[in-house]
Amino acid sequence: MRGGTSPEAEGVTFDLSTDGGGSWLPLGAAVRILGGWEAAQVDLSPSGRIRARARIAGGMGNTSSFTH
């Protein structure tokens, strides 16, 4: 969920790791929803880690980007 003065994200994806972050399985692109992003119809392991990644525009005139 986005909040406050956080910049808008784009190109959001989610990944799943079941080995503590050693390897990641792409869960696919996320869909923009009110206030955030969502990955629909995803089968999750009962244990594991979820990683969210996105591109964020910033810098002078929004001419740079950062993947987080």
All heavy atoms as a GROMACS GRO file, in nm:
protein
  485
    1MET      N    1   0.084  -0.118   0.000
    1MET     CA    2   0.000   0.000   0.000
    1MET      C    3   0.089   0.125   0.000
    1MET      O    4   0.186   0.132   0.073
    1MET     CB    5  -0.090   0.001   0.123
    1MET     CG    6  -0.185  -0.117   0.134
    1MET     SD    7  -0.304  -0.128   0.003
    1MET     CE    8  -0.421  -0.008   0.052
    2ARG      N    9   0.051   0.218  -0.081
    2ARG     CA   10   0.123   0.345  -0.090
    2ARG      C   11   0.064   0.440   0.013
    2ARG      O   12  -0.055   0.440   0.038
    2ARG     CB   13   0.106   0.401  -0.230
    2ARG     CG   14   0.173   0.533  -0.252
    2ARG     CD   15   0.155   0.577  -0.398
    2ARG     NE   16   0.208   0.709  -0.415
    2ARG     CZ   17   0.135   0.814  -0.447
    2ARG    NH1   18   0.007   0.802  -0.469
    2ARG    NH2   19   0.190   0.932  -0.459
    3GLY      N   20   0.149   0.523   0.071
    3GLY     CA   21   0.098   0.618   0.168
    3GLY      C   22   0.182   0.743   0.176
    3GLY      O   23   0.296   0.748   0.130
    4GLY      N   24   0.123   0.846   0.231
    4GLY     CA   25   0.193   0.972   0.251
    4GLY      C   26   0.242   1.034   0.122
    4GLY      O   27   0.173   1.036   0.022
    5THR      N   28   0.365   1.082   0.125
    5THR     CA   29   0.424   1.148   0.009
    5THR      C   30   0.510   1.052  -0.073
    5THR      O   31   0.593   1.096  -0.152
    5THR     CB   32   0.508   1.267   0.053
    5THR    OG1   33   0.611   1.221   0.141
    5THR    CG2   34   0.424   1.372   0.124
    6SER      N   35   0.490   0.924  -0.056
    6SER     CA   36   0.566   0.825  -0.132
    6SER      C   37   0.544   0.844  -0.282
    6SER      O   38   0.433   0.873  -0.325
    6SER     CB   39   0.523   0.682  -0.097
    6SER     OG   40   0.540   0.658   0.039
    7PRO      N   41   0.650   0.828  -0.362
    7PRO     CA   42   0.631   0.841  -0.507
    7PRO      C   43   0.550   0.724  -0.561
    7PRO      O   44   0.544   0.617  -0.501
    7PRO     CB   45   0.774   0.837  -0.561
    7PRO     CG   46   0.854   0.768  -0.457
    7PRO     CD   47   0.788   0.799  -0.326
    8GLU      N   48   0.488   0.745  -0.675
    8GLU     CA   49   0.407   0.641  -0.738
    8GLU      C   50   0.499   0.534  -0.799
    8GLU      O   51   0.600   0.566  -0.859
    8GLU     CB   52   0.318   0.701  -0.847
    8GLU     CG   53   0.222   0.603  -0.908
    8GLU     CD   54   0.126   0.543  -0.807
    8GLU    OE1   55   0.052   0.616  -0.742
    8GLU    OE2   56   0.125   0.419  -0.795
    9ALA      N   57   0.463   0.410  -0.781
    9ALA     CA   58   0.539   0.297  -0.836
    9ALA      C   59   0.476   0.253  -0.967
    9ALA      O   60   0.357   0.272  -0.990
    9ALA     CB   61   0.539   0.182  -0.736
   10GLU      N   62   0.556   0.191  -1.052
   10GLU     CA   63   0.504   0.133  -1.176
   10GLU      C   64   0.581   0.005  -1.203
   10GLU      O   65   0.687  -0.019  -1.145
   10GLU     CB   66   0.518   0.230  -1.292
   10GLU     CG   67   0.661   0.272  -1.320
   10GLU     CD   68   0.671   0.374  -1.431
   10GLU    OE1   69   0.589   0.466  -1.436
   10GLU    OE2   70   0.764   0.361  -1.511
   11GLY      N   71   0.528  -0.079  -1.289
   11GLY     CA   72   0.596  -0.204  -1.323
   11GLY      C   73   0.616  -0.296  -1.203
   11GLY      O   74   0.719  -0.358  -1.187
   12VAL      N   75   0.517  -0.303  -1.115
   12VAL     CA   76   0.527  -0.382  -0.991
   12VAL      C   77   0.517  -0.531  -1.023
   12VAL      O   78   0.432  -0.574  -1.099
   12VAL     CB   79   0.417  -0.340  -0.892
   12VAL    CG1   80   0.422  -0.427  -0.767
   12VAL    CG2   81   0.431  -0.193  -0.855
   13THR      N   82   0.608  -0.608  -0.963
   13THR     CA   83   0.605  -0.754  -0.975
   13THR      C   84   0.623  -0.816  -0.836
   13THR      O   85   0.678  -0.753  -0.746
   13THR     CB   86   0.717  -0.807  -1.068
   13THR    OG1   87   0.844  -0.770  -1.015
   13THR    CG2   88   0.701  -0.753  -1.209
   14PHE      N   89   0.577  -0.939  -0.822
   14PHE     CA   90   0.594  -1.014  -0.698
   14PHE      C   91   0.668  -1.144  -0.728
   14PHE      O   92   0.648  -1.205  -0.834
   14PHE     CB   93   0.458  -1.046  -0.635
   14PHE     CG   94   0.385  -0.927  -0.584
   14PHE    CD1   95   0.279  -0.874  -0.654
   14PHE    CD2   96   0.423  -0.867  -0.465
   14PHE    CE1   97   0.209  -0.764  -0.607
   14PHE    CE2   98   0.355  -0.756  -0.417
   14PHE     CZ   99   0.248  -0.704  -0.488
   15ASP      N  100   0.755  -1.187  -0.635
   15ASP     CA  101   0.831  -1.311  -0.646
   15ASP      C  102   0.816  -1.388  -0.515
   15ASP      O  103   0.793  -1.329  -0.410
   15ASP     CB  104   0.980  -1.284  -0.669
   15ASP     CG  105   1.005  -1.195  -0.789
   15ASP    OD1  106   0.948  -1.222  -0.896
   15ASP    OD2  107   1.083  -1.099  -0.777
   16LEU      N  108   0.832  -1.520  -0.522
   16LEU     CA  109   0.822  -1.608  -0.405
   16LEU      C  110   0.952  -1.686  -0.389
   16LEU      O  111   1.006  -1.739  -0.485
   16LEU     CB  112   0.706  -1.707  -0.422
   16LEU     CG  113   0.695  -1.819  -0.320
   16LEU    CD1  114   0.660  -1.765  -0.182
   16LEU    CD2  115   0.593  -1.923  -0.365
   17SER      N  116   1.002  -1.692  -0.264
   17SER     CA  117   1.117  -1.776  -0.232
   17SER      C  118   1.078  -1.872  -0.121
   17SER      O  119   1.021  -1.832  -0.020
   17SER     CB  120   1.236  -1.691  -0.184
   17SER     OG  121   1.343  -1.775  -0.144
   18THR      N  122   1.106  -2.001  -0.140
   18THR     CA  123   1.078  -2.101  -0.037
   18THR      C  124   1.207  -2.154   0.024
   18THR      O  125   1.204  -2.248   0.103
   18THR     CB  126   0.996  -2.217  -0.095
   18THR    OG1  127   1.066  -2.274  -0.205
   18THR    CG2  128   0.858  -2.170  -0.139
   19ASP      N  129   1.321  -2.093  -0.012
   19ASP     CA  130   1.450  -2.137   0.043
   19ASP      C  131   1.525  -2.023   0.112
   19ASP      O  132   1.646  -2.016   0.108
   19ASP     CB  133   1.537  -2.201  -0.066
   19ASP     CG  134   1.576  -2.105  -0.177
   19ASP    OD1  135   1.537  -1.986  -0.171
   19ASP    OD2  136   1.645  -2.147  -0.270
   20GLY      N  137   1.451  -1.933   0.175
   20GLY     CA  138   1.512  -1.826   0.250
   20GLY      C  139   1.572  -1.714   0.166
   20GLY      O  140   1.655  -1.638   0.214
   21GLY      N  141   1.534  -1.703   0.041
   21GLY     CA  142   1.584  -1.597  -0.045
   21GLY      C  143   1.697  -1.638  -0.136
   21GLY      O  144   1.753  -1.556  -0.207
   22GLY      N  145   1.730  -1.766  -0.138
   22GLY     CA  146   1.838  -1.815  -0.225
   22GLY      C  147   1.798  -1.814  -0.372
   22GLY      O  148   1.879  -1.786  -0.460
   23SER      N  149   1.672  -1.842  -0.399
   23SER     CA  150   1.620  -1.838  -0.536
   23SER      C  151   1.478  -1.784  -0.531
   23SER      O  152   1.409  -1.796  -0.429
   23SER     CB  153   1.623  -1.976  -0.601
   23SER     OG  154   1.541  -2.066  -0.529
   24TRP      N  155   1.435  -1.724  -0.640
   24TRP     CA  156   1.304  -1.659  -0.646
   24TRP      C  157   1.225  -1.709  -0.766
   24TRP      O  158   1.278  -1.722  -0.875
   24TRP     CB  159   1.321  -1.507  -0.656
   24TRP     CG  160   1.381  -1.451  -0.532
   24TRP    CD1  161   1.514  -1.430  -0.508
   24TRP    CD2  162   1.314  -1.412  -0.413
   24TRP    NE1  163   1.533  -1.379  -0.382
   24TRP    CE2  164   1.411  -1.366  -0.322
   24TRP    CE3  165   1.180  -1.409  -0.376
   24TRP    CZ2  166   1.379  -1.319  -0.196
   24TRP    CZ3  167   1.148  -1.362  -0.249
   24TRP    CH2  168   1.246  -1.318  -0.161
   25LEU      N  169   1.097  -1.737  -0.745
   25LEU     CA  170   1.005  -1.778  -0.850
   25LEU      C  171   0.913  -1.661  -0.880
   25LEU      O  172   0.843  -1.611  -0.791
   25LEU     CB  173   0.921  -1.897  -0.801
   25LEU     CG  174   0.809  -1.943  -0.894
   25LEU    CD1  175   0.868  -2.004  -1.020
   25LEU    CD2  176   0.721  -2.043  -0.822
   26PRO      N  177   0.912  -1.612  -1.004
   26PRO     CA  178   0.824  -1.499  -1.037
   26PRO      C  179   0.677  -1.538  -1.023
   26PRO      O  180   0.635  -1.642  -1.070
   26PRO     CB  181   0.856  -1.468  -1.183
   26PRO     CG  182   0.979  -1.544  -1.217
   26PRO     CD  183   0.991  -1.656  -1.118
   27LEU      N  184   0.601  -1.453  -0.955
   27LEU     CA  185   0.457  -1.474  -0.941
   27LEU      C  186   0.381  -1.394  -1.045
   27LEU      O  187   0.261  -1.412  -1.060
   27LEU     CB  188   0.411  -1.436  -0.801
   27LEU     CG  189   0.468  -1.519  -0.687
   27LEU    CD1  190   0.423  -1.464  -0.553
   27LEU    CD2  191   0.429  -1.665  -0.702
   28GLY      N  192   0.448  -1.304  -1.112
   28GLY     CA  193   0.386  -1.228  -1.219
   28GLY      C  194   0.368  -1.081  -1.186
   28GLY      O  195   0.400  -1.034  -1.077
   29ALA      N  196   0.317  -1.012  -1.286
   29ALA     CA  197   0.294  -0.868  -1.272
   29ALA      C  198   0.174  -0.841  -1.182
   29ALA      O  199   0.079  -0.919  -1.178
   29ALA     CB  200   0.271  -0.806  -1.410
   30ALA      N  201   0.181  -0.731  -1.111
   30ALA     CA  202   0.073  -0.690  -1.023
   30ALA      C  203  -0.023  -0.597  -1.097
   30ALA      O  204   0.012  -0.539  -1.199
   30ALA     CB  205   0.130  -0.620  -0.901
   31VAL      N  206  -0.142  -0.584  -1.043
   31VAL     CA  207  -0.245  -0.497  -1.098
   31VAL      C  208  -0.268  -0.384  -0.999
   31VAL      O  209  -0.276  -0.406  -0.878
   31VAL     CB  210  -0.377  -0.577  -1.120
   31VAL    CG1  211  -0.487  -0.486  -1.168
   31VAL    CG2  212  -0.354  -0.691  -1.216
   32ARG      N  213  -0.280  -0.262  -1.050
   32ARG     CA  214  -0.303  -0.146  -0.966
   32ARG      C  215  -0.444  -0.151  -0.909
   32ARG      O  216  -0.541  -0.176  -0.982
   32ARG     CB  217  -0.287  -0.018  -1.050
   32ARG     CG  218  -0.300   0.110  -0.972
   32ARG     CD  219  -0.172   0.131  -0.893
   32ARG     NE  220  -0.161   0.264  -0.841
   32ARG     CZ  221  -0.194   0.299  -0.716
   32ARG    NH1  222  -0.240   0.210  -0.632
   32ARG    NH2  223  -0.180   0.422  -0.677
   33ILE      N  224  -0.454  -0.134  -0.776
   33ILE     CA  225  -0.583  -0.125  -0.708
   33ILE      C  226  -0.582   0.005  -0.628
   33ILE      O  227  -0.478   0.069  -0.612
   33ILE     CB  228  -0.609  -0.246  -0.616
   33ILE    CG1  229  -0.501  -0.256  -0.508
   33ILE    CG2  230  -0.619  -0.374  -0.696
   33ILE    CD1  231  -0.532  -0.356  -0.399
   34LEU      N  232  -0.695   0.044  -0.575
   34LEU     CA  233  -0.705   0.165  -0.495
   34LEU      C  234  -0.606   0.159  -0.378
   34LEU      O  235  -0.616   0.070  -0.294
   34LEU     CB  236  -0.848   0.184  -0.444
   34LEU     CG  237  -0.874   0.312  -0.365
   34LEU    CD1  238  -0.848   0.434  -0.452
   34LEU    CD2  239  -1.016   0.313  -0.314
   35GLY      N  240  -0.509   0.247  -0.375
   35GLY     CA  241  -0.414   0.256  -0.265
   35GLY      C  242  -0.297   0.161  -0.273
   35GLY      O  243  -0.215   0.158  -0.182
   36GLY      N  244  -0.283   0.081  -0.377
   36GLY     CA  245  -0.170  -0.012  -0.381
   36GLY      C  246  -0.169  -0.100  -0.504
   36GLY      O  247  -0.218  -0.063  -0.609
   37TRP      N  248  -0.115  -0.221  -0.486
   37TRP     CA  249  -0.098  -0.317  -0.594
   37TRP      C  250  -0.140  -0.455  -0.546
   37TRP      O  251  -0.131  -0.485  -0.428
   37TRP     CB  252   0.048  -0.321  -0.638
   37TRP     CG  253   0.091  -0.194  -0.701
   37TRP    CD1  254   0.138  -0.082  -0.636
   37TRP    CD2  255   0.091  -0.163  -0.839
   37TRP    NE1  256   0.166   0.016  -0.727
   37TRP    CE2  257   0.139  -0.032  -0.852
   37TRP    CE3  258   0.055  -0.232  -0.953
   37TRP    CZ2  259   0.152   0.031  -0.975
   37TRP    CZ3  260   0.068  -0.170  -1.076
   37TRP    CH2  261   0.116  -0.040  -1.086
   38GLU      N  262  -0.183  -0.540  -0.638
   38GLU     CA  263  -0.232  -0.672  -0.601
   38GLU      C  264  -0.193  -0.774  -0.709
   38GLU      O  265  -0.195  -0.742  -0.828
   38GLU     CB  266  -0.384  -0.665  -0.589
   38GLU     CG  267  -0.452  -0.796  -0.566
   38GLU     CD  268  -0.602  -0.778  -0.557
   38GLU    OE1  269  -0.667  -0.763  -0.662
   38GLU    OE2  270  -0.653  -0.777  -0.444
   39ALA      N  271  -0.159  -0.893  -0.665
   39ALA     CA  272  -0.137  -1.006  -0.756
   39ALA      C  273  -0.254  -1.102  -0.734
   39ALA      O  274  -0.274  -1.152  -0.624
   39ALA     CB  275  -0.006  -1.075  -0.727
   40ALA      N  276  -0.331  -1.123  -0.838
   40ALA     CA  277  -0.451  -1.207  -0.827
   40ALA      C  278  -0.421  -1.350  -0.868
   40ALA      O  279  -0.332  -1.376  -0.948
   40ALA     CB  280  -0.563  -1.150  -0.913
   41GLN      N  281  -0.496  -1.443  -0.812
   41GLN     CA  282  -0.489  -1.586  -0.846
   41GLN      C  283  -0.347  -1.640  -0.837
   41GLN      O  284  -0.295  -1.702  -0.929
   41GLN     CB  285  -0.548  -1.610  -0.984
   41GLN     CG  286  -0.692  -1.570  -0.993
   41GLN     CD  287  -0.750  -1.590  -1.132
   41GLN    OE1  288  -0.682  -1.626  -1.226
   41GLN    NE2  289  -0.879  -1.568  -1.144
   42VAL      N  290  -0.285  -1.620  -0.721
   42VAL     CA  291  -0.150  -1.667  -0.696
   42VAL      C  292  -0.154  -1.776  -0.592
   42VAL      O  293  -0.216  -1.759  -0.487
   42VAL     CB  294  -0.060  -1.550  -0.648
   42VAL    CG1  295   0.077  -1.600  -0.609
   42VAL    CG2  296  -0.050  -1.443  -0.756
   43ASP      N  297  -0.091  -1.890  -0.620
   43ASP     CA  298  -0.080  -1.998  -0.522
   43ASP      C  299   0.046  -1.974  -0.438
   43ASP      O  300   0.156  -1.974  -0.492
   43ASP     CB  301  -0.069  -2.134  -0.592
   43ASP     CG  302  -0.198  -2.172  -0.662
   43ASP    OD1  303  -0.305  -2.137  -0.608
   43ASP    OD2  304  -0.192  -2.236  -0.768
   44LEU      N  305   0.027  -1.957  -0.309
   44LEU     CA  306   0.139  -1.930  -0.219
   44LEU      C  307   0.171  -2.053  -0.136
   44LEU      O  308   0.083  -2.128  -0.095
   44LEU     CB  309   0.106  -1.813  -0.126
   44LEU     CG  310   0.085  -1.678  -0.194
   44LEU    CD1  311   0.047  -1.574  -0.090
   44LEU    CD2  312   0.208  -1.636  -0.269
   45SER      N  313   0.299  -2.070  -0.109
   45SER     CA  314   0.347  -2.176  -0.020
   45SER      C  315   0.309  -2.140   0.123
   45SER      O  316   0.305  -2.022   0.158
   45SER     CB  317   0.499  -2.186  -0.035
   45SER     OG  318   0.553  -2.269   0.064
   46PRO      N  319   0.282  -2.240   0.209
   46PRO     CA  320   0.251  -2.208   0.349
   46PRO      C  321   0.368  -2.143   0.422
   46PRO      O  322   0.351  -2.076   0.522
   46PRO     CB  323   0.217  -2.343   0.412
   46PRO     CG  324   0.243  -2.447   0.311
   46PRO     CD  325   0.272  -2.382   0.181
   47SER      N  326   0.489  -2.162   0.370
   47SER     CA  327   0.605  -2.093   0.426
   47SER      C  328   0.686  -2.036   0.310
   47SER      O  329   0.688  -2.090   0.200
   47SER     CB  330   0.692  -2.190   0.508
   47SER     OG  331   0.744  -2.290   0.423
   48GLY      N  332   0.749  -1.927   0.334
   48GLY     CA  333   0.829  -1.864   0.230
   48GLY      C  334   0.831  -1.714   0.246
   48GLY      O  335   0.778  -1.659   0.343
   49ARG      N  336   0.895  -1.649   0.152
   49ARG     CA  337   0.907  -1.504   0.152
   49ARG      C  338   0.852  -1.448   0.022
   49ARG      O  339   0.870  -1.506  -0.084
   49ARG     CB  340   1.054  -1.463   0.163
   49ARG     CG  341   1.118  -1.502   0.293
   49ARG     CD  342   1.261  -1.458   0.296
   49ARG     NE  343   1.321  -1.501   0.421
   49ARG     CZ  344   1.441  -1.468   0.459
   49ARG    NH1  345   1.517  -1.393   0.381
   49ARG    NH2  346   1.489  -1.510   0.573
   50ILE      N  347   0.788  -1.334   0.032
   50ILE     CA  348   0.737  -1.263  -0.084
   50ILE      C  349   0.823  -1.139  -0.105
   50ILE      O  350   0.853  -1.066  -0.010
   50ILE     CB  351   0.590  -1.218  -0.063
   50ILE    CG1  352   0.501  -1.339  -0.042
   50ILE    CG2  353   0.542  -1.132  -0.179
   50ILE    CD1  354   0.484  -1.424  -0.164
   51ARG      N  355   0.863  -1.117  -0.229
   51ARG     CA  356   0.941  -0.998  -0.264
   51ARG      C  357   0.857  -0.916  -0.362
   51ARG      O  358   0.803  -0.970  -0.459
   51ARG     CB  359   1.073  -1.039  -0.327
   51ARG     CG  360   1.153  -0.925  -0.386
   51ARG     CD  361   1.288  -0.970  -0.432
   51ARG     NE  362   1.280  -1.053  -0.552
   51ARG     CZ  363   1.386  -1.109  -0.610
   51ARG    NH1  364   1.506  -1.094  -0.559
   51ARG    NH2  365   1.370  -1.183  -0.719
   52ALA      N  366   0.846  -0.787  -0.335
   52ALA     CA  367   0.778  -0.695  -0.426
   52ALA      C  368   0.883  -0.603  -0.486
   52ALA      O  369   0.970  -0.553  -0.414
   52ALA     CB  370   0.674  -0.614  -0.351
   53ARG      N  371   0.877  -0.585  -0.617
   53ARG     CA  372   0.971  -0.495  -0.684
   53ARG      C  373   0.893  -0.398  -0.772
   53ARG      O  374   0.787  -0.432  -0.822
   53ARG     CB  375   1.070  -0.574  -0.769
   53ARG     CG  376   1.153  -0.670  -0.686
   53ARG     CD  377   1.265  -0.733  -0.762
   53ARG     NE  378   1.215  -0.819  -0.868
   53ARG     CZ  379   1.292  -0.868  -0.964
   53ARG    NH1  380   1.420  -0.837  -0.969
   53ARG    NH2  381   1.241  -0.947  -1.057
   54ALA      N  382   0.949  -0.277  -0.787
   54ALA     CA  383   0.881  -0.175  -0.867
   54ALA      C  384   0.981  -0.072  -0.917
   54ALA      O  385   1.091  -0.060  -0.863
   54ALA     CB  386   0.776  -0.104  -0.783
   55ARG      N  387   0.942   0.000  -1.020
   55ARG     CA  388   1.019   0.114  -1.068
   55ARG      C  389   0.957   0.240  -1.007
   55ARG      O  390   0.835   0.256  -1.006
   55ARG     CB  391   1.017   0.122  -1.220
   55ARG     CG  392   1.100   0.014  -1.285
   55ARG     CD  393   1.110   0.033  -1.435
   55ARG     NE  394   0.980   0.043  -1.502
   55ARG     CZ  395   0.905  -0.061  -1.537
   55ARG    NH1  396   0.946  -0.184  -1.512
   55ARG    NH2  397   0.789  -0.044  -1.596
   56ILE      N  398   1.045   0.328  -0.958
   56ILE     CA  399   1.002   0.454  -0.897
   56ILE      C  400   1.068   0.567  -0.973
   56ILE      O  401   1.190   0.570  -0.988
   56ILE     CB  402   1.045   0.461  -0.748
   56ILE    CG1  403   0.999   0.340  -0.670
   56ILE    CG2  404   0.998   0.591  -0.685
   56ILE    CD1  405   0.852   0.326  -0.654
   57ALA      N  406   0.989   0.663  -1.020
   57ALA     CA  407   1.044   0.780  -1.089
   57ALA      C  408   1.087   0.882  -0.985
   57ALA      O  409   1.024   0.898  -0.881
   57ALA     CB  410   0.940   0.840  -1.182
   58GLY      N  411   1.194   0.952  -1.014
   58GLY     CA  412   1.241   1.054  -0.922
   58GLY      C  413   1.349   1.139  -0.987
   58GLY      O  414   1.381   1.122  -1.104
   59GLY      N  415   1.406   1.228  -0.912
   59GLY     CA  416   1.510   1.315  -0.966
   59GLY      C  417   1.452   1.439  -1.030
   59GLY      O  418   1.332   1.461  -1.032
   60MET      N  419   1.537   1.520  -1.083
   60MET     CA  420   1.497   1.646  -1.145
   60MET      C  421   1.406   1.620  -1.265
   60MET      O  422   1.446   1.553  -1.360
   60MET     CB  423   1.621   1.722  -1.191
   60MET     CG  424   1.591   1.856  -1.246
   60MET     SD  425   1.616   1.971  -1.114
   60MET     CE  426   1.645   2.118  -1.204
   61GLY      N  427   1.284   1.663  -1.259
   61GLY     CA  428   1.188   1.644  -1.367
   61GLY      C  429   1.149   1.498  -1.388
   61GLY      O  430   1.106   1.459  -1.495
   62ASN      N  431   1.164   1.415  -1.283
   62ASN     CA  432   1.134   1.272  -1.292
   62ASN      C  433   1.207   1.202  -1.405
   62ASN      O  434   1.152   1.119  -1.474
   62ASN     CB  435   0.982   1.249  -1.302
   62ASN     CG  436   0.911   1.284  -1.175
   62ASN    OD1  437   0.965   1.268  -1.067
   62ASN    ND2  438   0.790   1.333  -1.187
   63THR      N  439   1.332   1.238  -1.426
   63THR     CA  440   1.409   1.182  -1.538
   63THR      C  441   1.494   1.063  -1.499
   63THR      O  442   1.562   1.006  -1.582
   63THR     CB  443   1.499   1.290  -1.599
   63THR    OG1  444   1.586   1.342  -1.497
   63THR    CG2  445   1.417   1.403  -1.659
   64SER      N  446   1.493   1.024  -1.374
   64SER     CA  447   1.568   0.906  -1.333
   64SER      C  448   1.470   0.804  -1.276
   64SER      O  449   1.358   0.836  -1.241
   64SER     CB  450   1.675   0.942  -1.230
   64SER     OG  451   1.617   0.993  -1.114
   65SER      N  452   1.514   0.679  -1.268
   65SER     CA  453   1.428   0.577  -1.209
   65SER      C  454   1.511   0.486  -1.121
   65SER      O  455   1.633   0.476  -1.135
   65SER     CB  456   1.355   0.497  -1.316
   65SER     OG  457   1.446   0.424  -1.392
   66PHE      N  458   1.445   0.415  -1.032
   66PHE     CA  459   1.510   0.328  -0.935
   66PHE      C  460   1.424   0.204  -0.918
   66PHE      O  461   1.303   0.215  -0.901
   66PHE     CB  462   1.525   0.404  -0.803
   66PHE     CG  463   1.579   0.320  -0.690
   66PHE    CD1  464   1.712   0.284  -0.688
   66PHE    CD2  465   1.497   0.278  -0.588
   66PHE    CE1  466   1.762   0.208  -0.584
   66PHE    CE2  467   1.547   0.202  -0.484
   66PHE     CZ  468   1.680   0.168  -0.482
   67THR      N  469   1.484   0.086  -0.928
   67THR     CA  470   1.410  -0.037  -0.900
   67THR      C  471   1.439  -0.079  -0.759
   67THR      O  472   1.554  -0.092  -0.720
   67THR     CB  473   1.451  -0.147  -1.000
   67THR    OG1  474   1.423  -0.102  -1.130
   67THR    CG2  475   1.372  -0.274  -0.972
   68HIS      N  476   1.335  -0.101  -0.682
   68HIS     CA  477   1.351  -0.138  -0.542
   68HIS      C  478   1.282  -0.270  -0.518
   68HIS      O  479   1.179  -0.300  -0.562
   68HIS     CB  480   1.288  -0.030  -0.454
   68HIS     CG  481   1.306  -0.053  -0.309
   68HIS    ND1  482   1.428  -0.036  -0.249
   68HIS    CD2  483   1.222  -0.091  -0.214
   68HIS    CE1  484   1.415  -0.062  -0.119
   68HIS    NE2  485   1.290  -0.096  -0.097
   0.00000   0.00000   0.00000
